[in-house]
Amino acid sequence: MATQTMHASPGTPSMPANPHTGSTSHHRSKKPWRQVSRHSFHSSRSYEANEESQEYLSQQATHTTRSSRPRRPKWWKVRFFRGMIKDVKRRLPFYWSDWTDAWDYRELEFRTLTRPHSILPALAFSLDMFSKTDESFGVNEVLLASVLGSVVFSVFAAQPLTIVGVTGPITVFNYTVYDIIHPMGINYFAFLCWIGLWSLVMHWILAITNACNGLTYVTRFSCDIFGFYVAFIYLQKGIQVLVRQWSLSDPTAAYLSITVALLVLGAGYICGLIGNSNLFQRTIRKFIEDYGTPLTIVFFTGFVHIGRMKGVDLTTLPTSKAFFPTPDRGWFVHFWDIGVGDVFLAIPFAFLLTILFYFDHNVSSLIAQGTEFPLRKPAGFHWDIFLLGLTTGIAGLLGIPFPNGLIPQAPFHTNSLCVTRQIADEDDSNKGKTQRVVDHVVEQRVSNLAQGLLTLGTMTGPLLIVLHLIPQGVLAGLFFIMGVQALEGNGITLKILYLCKDRSLTARSDLLGRIERKQAIWVFVATELISFGATFAITQTIAAIGFPIIIFLLVPFRTFLMPKYFTQQELGILDAPTASPFTMESVGGVYGDEENSLPVSEGEEEDTSSRDNSGKDSGMDTYDEGDLSERGLAPGVKGTRKSFRSEETDGAIEMQRLSAAAKARRRSSNRREGEPSGEM
């Protein structure tokens, strides 16, 4: 509003002083050139000032200098070692607590330190490779590979929760290489050694160039397909073990092996059901869930010696001399006993192995740090892929299978470390009841190291004699248990079960029910099954060594092609990030996330007073242009994180700065033109 100013004429007497302010009319009446002109928002002068301010702000926004607003970094620019260094810096402050927290297990301490789930799969895979590589690998080689992975990753890894050992895909890789190389007369162990050494170099190149930033595109879609594939590999291995019984023994022994395998599967599955039921006390339920499988193995190992079954000659797990390789050789491979051409022939095999481990190990680590686990300590994918290259090279020199992350053992390990608490059920239909939720995860290194040392103990003579008593039919049942457990919680299985349910009896709270186009669910599941079928089919041929490429191509297929058919709302329900934004900080956040930053906890507010003169938050993790570019975010990725501050806060601060600069510029212009300087 315009302010009217009264002026005293020469003949007018002066007005008395104001009793409240003590000011006289002389002070209240100002000279014309000293008047403060307060214009209306609708006045022409105010309009011109606003126009000038807006024009100046527009120019500043267009021609912002590098110091005030950093340029958008190019995604192909790389800062070598940046990811590894940041992984170590983030995790190193928690290293001591990784050891001290292990002694606060409460009821989890005993069962975690003695958890045998990492040993049993190793025994089963040793049987598979023993028969398919002409006894080149046996129990000791597979156990030593598990020990190597456990010790290295428990002591040095940025994420020690990931269980590392011999997996189903690497057994397929090993005997496929044997089928290709052995007919050519090439030294198998020397060739594998060079595959490991070349793969070591490739792993280190991936770590140095921050290639794990590509994990930002990995979602549940590709992880579920790979987990589905691994589950069927387990089931296939169990069937193959039973089929071999017809050639190794008489029909009676073969039928007994089939019977025992199915009994082991049924008993192990029932133990899992009891663990998730309301039967017995919680301590008893958890004991049955954790030790049901190994106790089942022990029981049926003796069961086959009862009654008339005692006279049946069953084939058992083959073992060798304690702490010695299965074939007649030393532990150190003579990698020089190979032609120069064969050394370079190992490069494409090493490339395929690197692709497999890049996906397999990182997916295992992501699932072990899934969104269902409330983790509090940071991850470090770049550093861990560097360690994986180291263990791959060492395994090649020792002539043992290459270890990497295990599925489903890695998420099982994290789940066993969850500390739960009871809360009131908020559902109206369950009033008065309680439910158990995960309070936190005991993130430590002792359990992984203890499992590795226990595995090393199984290589002693007395324990090898005990392991030799296990019938191969029992190991086939163990394969079936692992396969069923992997299928049970897989996303593909859950979607198929939803499609098979009666719609009238399906809970309204099911997220899949919110999808309007039911056809989208069918298409999504069909896409996953076709991708799984292509991966599984190629492993049944001599080209099985190339299956990692198909798995790797699933990531860009999901990122760039599937959004052309599915809407964002549909993909948000059918698919999801594998790990939380907190875990994905190591690789640049979650793809498509608007913020790509850690959420601010309730009650916490931004403390802008702690900002130093350079504009950075003291004590906060900030990133410059080069740091942003090394995150590997391709064009189109939203929300590159600049700091823990929100982009809205930065924008408001920038607008305030530009507005103040516009006012100062306008005052300076008014003084030069001799006009009264007014404040709006």
C-alpha positions in Angstrom: 0.0 0.0 0.0 1.2 3.5 -0.8 2.2 5.6 2.2 1.1 9.2 2.3 3.6 11.7 3.8 2.5 15.1 5.3 4.7 18.2 4.7 4.6 21.3 6.9 4.1 24.6 5.1 6.2 27.7 6.1 3.2 29.4 7.8 2.1 26.4 9.7 3.1 26.2 13.4 5.1 23.2 14.4 3.3 20.3 16.0 4.1 19.4 19.6 6.4 16.5 20.4 5.1 13.0 20.6 5.0 12.2 24.3 5.6 8.5 23.7 8.6 8.8 21.3 9.9 12.1 22.3 10.2 13.0 18.6 9.2 16.4 17.2 7.6 17.3 13.9 11.0 18.2 12.7 12.0 14.6 12.9 8.8 13.4 11.5 8.9 15.6 8.5 11.7 14.6 6.2 13.2 16.5 3.3 11.9 15.4 -0.1 15.3 14.1 -1.1 15.5 12.0 2.1 12.0 10.6 2.0 11.6 6.8 2.0 9.2 6.0 -0.8 7.1 2.9 -0.1 5.5 1.9 -3.3 2.5 -0.3 -3.8 2.9 -3.7 -5.4 0.7 -2.4 -8.2 2.7 0.8 -8.8 4.8 1.1 -12.0 8.0 1.6 -10.1 7.5 -1.6 -8.0 6.6 -3.5 -11.2 9.8 -2.3 -12.9 11.9 -3.3 -9.8 10.3 -6.8 -9.8 11.0 -7.1 -13.5 14.6 -6.2 -13.0 15.0 -8.6 -10.1 13.5 -11.5 -12.1 15.6 -10.7 -15.1 18.7 -10.7 -13.0 17.8 -14.0 -11.3 17.2 -15.5 -14.7 20.6 -14.4 -15.9 22.3 -15.7 -12.8 20.5 -19.0 -13.1 21.6 -19.3 -16.8 25.1 -18.1 -16.4 26.0 -19.6 -13.0 29.7 -20.0 -12.5 31.4 -23.3 -11.7 32.0 -22.2 -8.1 28.3 -21.6 -7.4 26.9 -24.6 -9.3 29.0 -27.6 -10.3 28.6 -29.0 -13.8 26.8 -32.3 -14.2 29.6 -34.8 -14.4 30.1 -37.2 -17.3 29.3 -40.8 -16.4 32.3 -42.2 -18.2 34.8 -40.2 -16.1 36.5 -42.4 -13.6 38.6 -41.7 -10.5 40.7 -44.7 -10.0 40.7 -46.3 -6.5 38.0 -43.9 -5.3 35.4 -46.6 -4.5 37.9 -48.8 -2.7 39.3 -45.9 -0.6 35.8 -44.7 0.4 34.7 -48.3 1.3 37.7 -48.7 3.6 37.1 -45.2 5.2 33.4 -45.9 5.8 34.0 -49.4 7.3 37.2 -48.9 9.2 35.7 -47.0 12.1 33.5 -50.1 12.8 36.3 -52.7 12.6 36.9 -53.0 16.3 33.1 -53.2 17.0 32.9 -55.9 14.4 34.8 -58.1 16.9 33.4 -56.8 20.2 29.8 -56.9 19.1 30.1 -60.7 18.6 30.1 -61.3 22.3 26.7 -59.8 22.8 24.8 -62.6 21.1 22.6 -63.5 24.0 20.8 -66.7 22.8 22.3 -66.4 19.3 25.9 -66.8 20.3 26.0 -70.6 20.6 24.0 -71.5 17.5 25.8 -69.0 15.3 29.3 -70.1 16.2 28.5 -73.7 15.5 26.2 -73.3 12.6 27.1 -76.0 10.1 25.2 -74.8 7.1 28.3 -73.8 5.2 30.0 -77.2 5.6 27.2 -79.4 4.3 26.8 -77.8 0.8 30.6 -78.0 0.4 30.4 -81.8 1.0 27.6 -82.1 -1.6 29.5 -80.1 -4.2 32.7 -82.1 -3.6 30.8 -85.2 -4.6 29.5 -83.6 -7.8 33.0 -82.4 -8.9 34.6 -85.6 -7.9 32.5 -87.6 -10.3 32.5 -85.1 -13.2 36.2 -84.2 -13.3 37.7 -87.7 -13.0 38.5 -87.3 -9.3 40.4 -84.0 -9.9 38.5 -82.4 -7.0 37.4 -84.0 -3.7 36.4 -83.1 -0.2 39.7 -81.5 0.9 39.8 -79.2 -2.1 36.3 -77.9 -1.6 36.7 -77.6 2.2 40.0 -75.7 1.7 38.3 -73.3 -0.7 35.6 -72.6 1.9 38.2 -72.0 4.5 40.1 -69.6 2.3 36.9 -67.6 1.6 35.7 -67.5 5.2 39.1 -66.5 6.7 39.9 -63.7 4.1 36.4 -62.2 4.1 35.8 -62.4 7.8 39.0 -60.6 8.6 39.5 -58.2 5.7 36.1 -57.7 4.0 34.0 -54.6 4.2 30.9 -56.8 4.6 31.8 -59.9 6.6 28.2 -61.1 6.7 28.5 -62.6 3.2 29.3 -66.3 3.4 31.9 -67.3 0.8 32.5 -70.8 -0.5 31.9 -73.2 -3.4 28.6 -72.6 -5.2 26.6 -74.5 -7.8 27.5 -72.2 -10.7 31.2 -72.6 -10.1 30.9 -76.4 -10.2 29.2 -76.1 -13.6 32.1 -73.8 -14.7 34.8 -76.2 -13.4 33.6 -79.4 -15.0 32.7 -77.6 -18.3 36.2 -76.3 -18.5 37.4 -79.9 -17.9 35.2 -81.2 -20.7 36.7 -78.7 -23.1 40.3 -78.8 -22.0 40.9 -82.5 -21.2 40.4 -83.8 -24.7 43.0 -81.3 -26.0 45.7 -82.7 -23.7 46.2 -79.5 -21.7 47.2 -79.7 -18.1 43.9 -79.1 -16.3 45.2 -77.6 -13.0 47.8 -75.4 -14.8 45.0 -74.1 -17.1 42.7 -73.4 -14.1 45.6 -71.6 -12.4 46.0 -69.2 -15.3 42.2 -68.7 -15.4 42.5 -67.7 -11.8 45.5 -65.4 -12.3 43.9 -63.6 -15.3 40.6 -63.3 -13.4 42.6 -61.8 -10.5 43.8 -59.0 -12.8 40.3 -58.5 -14.2 38.7 -58.3 -10.7 41.3 -55.7 -9.7 40.6 -53.7 -12.8 36.9 -53.7 -11.8 37.7 -52.6 -8.3 40.1 -49.9 -9.3 37.7 -48.4 -11.9 34.8 -48.5 -9.5 32.9 -50.9 -11.8 30.7 -52.0 -8.9 28.8 -48.8 -9.4 26.8 -50.7 -12.0 25.1 -52.5 -9.1 22.9 -49.5 -8.8 20.9 -51.0 -11.7 20.5 -54.4 -10.1 17.0 -55.1 -8.8 15.0 -58.0 -7.5 14.2 -59.0 -11.1 17.6 -60.2 -11.9 18.3 -61.5 -8.4 15.2 -63.6 -8.4 16.0 -65.1 -11.7 19.5 -66.0 -10.6 18.3 -67.4 -7.3 15.7 -69.4 -9.2 18.5 -70.8 -11.4 20.7 -71.7 -8.4 17.8 -73.5 -6.8 17.2 -75.6 -9.8 20.9 -76.3 -10.1 20.7 -77.8 -6.5 17.7 -79.9 -7.5 19.4 -81.1 -10.7 22.6 -82.1 -8.7 20.5 -84.1 -6.4 18.8 -85.9 -9.3 22.2 -86.6 -10.9 23.5 -88.1 -7.7 20.6 -90.5 -7.6 20.9 -91.4 -11.3 24.6 -92.3 -10.9 23.6 -94.9 -8.2 22.2 -97.2 -11.0 25.7 -97.4 -12.5 27.7 -97.5 -9.3 25.6 -100.2 -7.4 22.8 -102.7 -7.7 19.1 -101.7 -8.1 18.4 -102.4 -4.5 21.0 -99.9 -3.4 19.7 -97.4 -6.0 16.1 -97.7 -4.8 17.2 -97.3 -1.2 19.2 -94.2 -2.1 16.1 -92.7 -3.6 14.0 -93.5 -0.6 16.6 -92.1 1.8 16.9 -88.9 -0.3 13.2 -88.3 -0.2 13.1 -89.0 3.6 15.9 -86.5 4.2 14.0 -83.9 2.1 10.8 -84.4 4.1 12.5 -84.4 7.5 14.5 -81.3 6.7 11.5 -79.4 5.3 9.4 -80.3 8.4 12.1 -78.9 10.6 11.9 -75.6 8.7 8.1 -75.6 9.1 8.4 -76.1 12.8 10.8 -73.2 13.1 8.2 -70.9 11.6 5.2 -72.3 13.4 3.7 -71.7 16.9 4.6 -75.2 18.2 6.7 -75.6 21.3 8.6 -72.9 23.0 10.6 -70.4 20.9 14.0 -71.8 22.0 13.0 -75.3 21.0 11.6 -74.1 17.6 14.7 -72.3 16.8 16.9 -75.2 17.8 14.9 -77.5 15.5 15.1 -74.9 12.7 18.9 -74.4 13.0 20.0 -78.0 13.7 17.2 -79.9 12.0 19.1 -80.4 8.8 22.5 -81.6 10.2 20.7 -83.8 12.7 18.7 -85.3 9.8 22.0 -86.0 8.0 23.4 -87.7 11.1 20.2 -89.7 11.7 19.9 -91.1 8.2 23.6 -91.9 8.0 22.9 -94.4 10.8 19.4 -95.3 9.6 20.7 -97.2 6.6 22.4 -99.6 8.9 19.3 -100.7 10.6 17.7 -104.2 9.9 17.9 -105.6 6.4 19.2 -102.3 5.1 22.5 -103.1 6.8 23.3 -105.7 4.1 22.8 -103.2 1.2 26.0 -101.8 -0.1 25.4 -98.1 -0.5 28.0 -95.8 -2.1 29.3 -93.2 0.3 31.1 -89.8 0.1 34.7 -90.4 -1.2 37.4 -88.9 0.9 41.2 -88.7 0.8 44.2 -88.4 3.2 43.9 -85.6 5.8 45.1 -82.2 4.6 46.3 -83.6 1.2 44.9 -83.1 -2.3 42.6 -85.8 -3.7 44.9 -86.6 -6.7 48.5 -87.4 -6.3 50.0 -83.9 -6.5 51.2 -81.1 -4.2 49.1 -78.1 -3.1 51.0 -75.7 -5.2 50.2 -75.9 -8.9 53.0 -75.9 -11.5 51.5 -73.2 -13.6 54.6 -73.1 -15.9 53.8 -76.7 -17.2 51.7 -75.3 -20.0 52.2 -73.9 -23.5 52.3 -70.1 -24.1 49.4 -70.3 -26.4 47.3 -72.1 -23.7 48.2 -69.2 -21.3 46.4 -66.7 -23.5 43.7 -69.3 -24.3 42.7 -69.0 -20.6 41.9 -65.2 -21.0 38.3 -65.7 -22.4 37.6 -68.3 -19.8 38.8 -65.9 -17.1 36.6 -63.2 -18.6 33.5 -65.4 -18.3 34.5 -66.3 -14.7 34.9 -62.6 -13.8 31.4 -61.9 -15.2 30.0 -64.8 -13.2 31.7 -63.7 -10.0 30.9 -60.0 -10.5 27.2 -60.9 -10.6 27.1 -64.0 -8.3 29.1 -62.6 -5.4 27.6 -59.1 -5.5 24.1 -60.5 -5.7 24.9 -62.8 -2.7 26.1 -59.8 -0.8 23.1 -57.7 -1.8 20.6 -60.4 -0.7 22.6 -60.9 2.6 22.0 -57.1 3.1 18.4 -57.1 1.9 15.8 -54.6 2.8 14.4 -57.0 5.4 17.5 -56.7 7.5 17.9 -53.4 9.5 21.7 -53.1 9.1 23.5 -50.2 10.7 27.1 -50.6 9.4 28.0 -49.6 5.8 28.8 -51.9 3.0 31.8 -51.9 0.6 31.3 -53.6 -2.7 34.5 -52.2 -4.4 36.8 -53.4 -1.7 35.1 -56.8 -1.5 35.4 -57.4 -5.3 39.2 -56.6 -4.9 39.4 -59.3 -2.1 37.5 -61.7 -4.3 40.1 -61.3 -7.0 42.8 -62.1 -4.5 41.1 -65.3 -3.3 40.5 -66.3 -6.9 44.2 -66.0 -7.7 45.2 -67.9 -4.6 42.7 -70.6 -5.3 44.2 -71.0 -8.8 47.7 -71.4 -7.4 46.5 -74.0 -4.9 44.4 -75.9 -7.4 41.2 -75.6 -5.5 37.7 -74.4 -6.7 37.3 -70.7 -6.9 35.2 -69.5 -3.9 32.6 -66.7 -4.0 29.3 -65.6 -2.3 26.9 -68.4 -1.5 23.1 -68.4 -2.1 21.1 -69.1 0.0 23.7 -69.5 2.8 24.6 -65.8 2.8 21.1 -64.5 3.6 20.6 -67.4 6.0 23.7 -66.3 7.9 22.3 -62.7 8.2 18.9 -64.1 9.3 20.6 -66.1 12.1 22.1 -63.0 13.5 18.8 -61.1 13.8 17.8 -60.1 17.3 14.0 -59.9 17.5 11.5 -58.4 20.0 7.8 -58.7 20.6 5.4 -55.9 19.8 1.6 -55.5 19.9 -0.1 -56.6 16.7 -1.8 -53.5 15.2 -4.1 -55.5 13.0 -7.7 -55.1 14.2 -8.4 -58.8 13.6 -5.5 -59.7 16.0 -6.1 -57.4 18.9 -4.5 -58.6 22.1 -1.9 -60.6 20.2 1.8 -59.9 19.8 4.1 -60.4 16.8 7.9 -60.7 16.7 9.9 -58.2 14.6 13.6 -57.8 13.9 15.1 -55.2 16.2 18.6 -55.3 14.9 21.3 -57.5 13.3 24.4 -58.5 15.2 26.9 -57.3 12.6 30.2 -58.9 13.4 33.1 -61.0 12.0 33.4 -63.9 14.5 30.7 -66.2 13.2 32.1 -66.2 9.6 35.7 -66.8 10.9 34.4 -69.5 13.3 32.7 -71.4 10.5 35.9 -71.2 8.4 38.0 -72.6 11.3 35.4 -75.4 11.9 35.5 -76.3 8.3 39.3 -76.5 8.5 38.9 -78.9 11.4 36.8 -81.3 9.2 39.9 -81.9 7.1 41.5 -83.9 10.0 41.8 -87.6 9.8 39.1 -88.6 12.3 36.4 -86.3 10.9 37.2 -87.4 7.3 36.5 -91.0 8.4 33.2 -89.9 9.8 32.4 -87.9 6.6 33.2 -91.1 4.6 30.2 -92.8 6.2 27.7 -90.4 4.7 25.7 -92.2 1.9 25.5 -90.4 -1.4 21.7 -90.8 -1.2 21.7 -88.6 1.9 23.8 -86.0 0.1 21.2 -86.1 -2.7 18.5 -85.3 -0.1 20.7 -82.4 1.1 20.8 -81.0 -2.4 17.0 -81.2 -2.5 16.7 -79.4 0.9 18.9 -76.5 -0.4 17.0 -76.3 -3.6 13.6 -76.2 -1.9 14.7 -73.6 0.6 16.0 -71.4 -2.2 12.8 -71.7 -4.1 10.5 -71.2 -1.1 11.4 -67.5 -0.5 12.1 -66.6 -4.2 10.1 -63.8 -5.7 9.2 -65.8 -8.8 7.7 -68.5 -6.6 5.7 -66.0 -4.5 4.2 -64.4 -7.7 3.3 -67.8 -9.1 1.6 -68.8 -5.9 -0.3 -65.5 -6.0 -1.6 -66.2 -9.5 -2.7 -69.6 -8.4 -4.7 -68.3 -5.4 -8.5 -68.0 -5.2 -9.0 -64.2 -5.7 -12.0 -64.2 -3.2 -9.7 -65.6 -0.5 -6.7 -63.5 -1.2 -5.9 -60.8 1.4 -6.6 -57.3 0.3 -3.3 -56.2 1.9 -1.3 -58.1 -0.8 0.6 -55.5 -2.9 0.1 -57.5 -6.1 -3.7 -56.9 -5.7 -3.1 -53.1 -6.3 -2.0 -53.7 -9.9 -4.9 -52.7 -12.1 -3.6 -54.6 -15.2 -3.5 -58.3 -14.1 -2.0 -59.0 -17.4 1.1 -57.2 -16.3 1.7 -59.8 -13.5 1.5 -62.6 -16.0 3.8 -60.9 -18.5 6.3 -60.1 -15.7 6.4 -63.7 -14.4 6.5 -65.1 -17.9 9.5 -62.9 -18.6 11.3 -64.1 -15.5 10.6 -67.8 -16.4 11.8 -67.4 -20.0 15.0 -65.7 -18.8 15.5 -68.5 -16.3 14.8 -71.1 -18.9 17.4 -69.6 -21.3 20.0 -69.6 -18.5 19.3 -73.1 -17.4 19.1 -74.5 -20.9 22.5 -73.3 -21.9 24.1 -75.0 -18.9 22.9 -78.3 -20.3 25.2 -78.0 -23.3 28.9 -77.7 -24.0 28.3 -73.9 -24.2 27.4 -73.9 -20.4 30.5 -71.8 -19.8 28.8 -68.9 -21.4 25.8 -68.8 -19.1 27.2 -65.8 -17.1 26.7 -63.6 -20.1 22.9 -64.3 -20.2 22.7 -63.5 -16.5 24.6 -60.3 -17.0 22.4 -59.1 -19.8 19.3 -59.3 -17.6 20.4 -56.1 -15.8 20.2 -53.8 -18.9 17.1 -55.6 -20.1 15.3 -54.7 -16.9 16.6 -51.2 -16.7 16.0 -50.0 -20.3 13.5 -52.3 -22.0 11.0 -53.3 -19.4 9.9 -49.8 -18.6 8.6 -49.5 -22.2 5.8 -51.9 -21.4 5.3 -51.7 -17.6 4.3 -48.5 -15.9 6.4 -47.1 -13.0 3.6 -48.1 -10.6 3.6 -51.7 -11.8 7.3 -52.0 -11.6 7.3 -50.5 -8.2 5.2 -53.4 -7.0 6.5 -56.2 -9.2 10.1 -55.3 -8.7 12.1 -53.5 -6.0 15.6 -52.6 -5.0 17.6 -55.5 -3.6 19.1 -53.6 -0.8 18.2 -50.4 1.1 19.6 -47.0 0.1 21.9 -47.1 3.1 23.6 -50.3 1.7 23.6 -48.9 -1.8 25.5 -45.8 -0.8 28.8 -47.7 -1.7 27.7 -47.8 -5.3 25.9 -44.5 -5.8 22.5 -45.2 -4.4 19.4 -46.9 -5.8 18.6 -46.5 -9.5 15.6 -44.2 -10.1 15.6 -42.9 -6.5 14.9 -39.2 -6.5 17.1 -38.5 -3.5 19.7 -41.2 -3.6 20.7 -40.2 -0.2 20.3 -41.4 3.4 17.0 -40.5 4.8 17.0 -38.1 7.8 15.9 -39.8 10.9 12.8 -38.7 12.8 13.5 -35.7 15.0 16.7 -34.9 13.1 16.9 -31.6 11.2 19.5 -30.1 9.0 22.0 -28.1 10.9 23.1 -25.4 8.5 25.0 -23.5 11.1 27.8 -26.1 11.0 28.6 -25.3 7.4 32.1 -24.0 6.8 33.1 -21.1 4.5 33.4 -23.4 1.5 29.7 -24.3 1.8 30.2 -27.9 2.8 28.7 -29.5 5.9 31.4 -30.2 8.5 31.3 -33.8 9.5 29.1 -34.8 6.6 30.1 -36.9 3.6 30.1 -34.5 0.6 31.1 -35.2 -3.0 32.7 -33.0 -5.5 32.2 -33.2 -9.3 34.8 -35.9 -9.8 33.4 -38.0 -7.0 29.9 -37.8 -8.5 31.2 -38.9 -11.9 33.0 -41.9 -10.6 29.7 -43.3 -9.3 29.0 -44.5 -12.8 25.5 -43.1 -13.2 24.6 -43.1 -16.9 22.5 -40.3 -18.5 18.9 -40.5 -17.3 19.7 -41.6 -13.7 17.8 -39.4 -11.4 19.0 -37.8 -8.1 22.8 -37.8 -8.1 23.6 -37.1 -4.5 25.7 -34.0 -3.7 25.6 -34.3 0.1 23.3 -35.3 2.9 21.5 -31.9 2.3 18.4 -32.0 0.2 18.4 -30.4 -3.2 15.5 -28.2 -2.1 17.6 -26.7 0.7 20.4 -25.9 -1.7 18.0 -24.3 -4.1 16.5 -22.1 -1.4 19.9 -21.0 -0.2 20.9 -20.2 -3.8 17.7 -18.2 -4.4 18.2 -16.2 -1.3 21.7 -15.3 -2.3 20.7 -14.3 -5.8 17.8 -12.2 -4.4 20.1 -10.3 -2.1 22.5 -9.7 -5.0 19.6 -8.3 -7.1 18.6 -5.9 -4.3 22.2 -4.7 -4.0 22.5 -4.2 -7.7 19.2 -2.2 -7.8 20.4 0.1 -5.0 23.6 0.7 -6.8 21.8 1.6 -10.0 19.4 3.9 -8.2 22.3 5.8 -6.6 24.0 6.2 -10.0 20.8 7.7 -11.5 20.3 10.1 -8.6 16.9 8.5 -7.6 15.8 8.0 -4.0 16.8 4.6 -2.7 13.8 2.8 -1.4 13.4 -0.5 0.3 10.7 -2.8 -0.7 
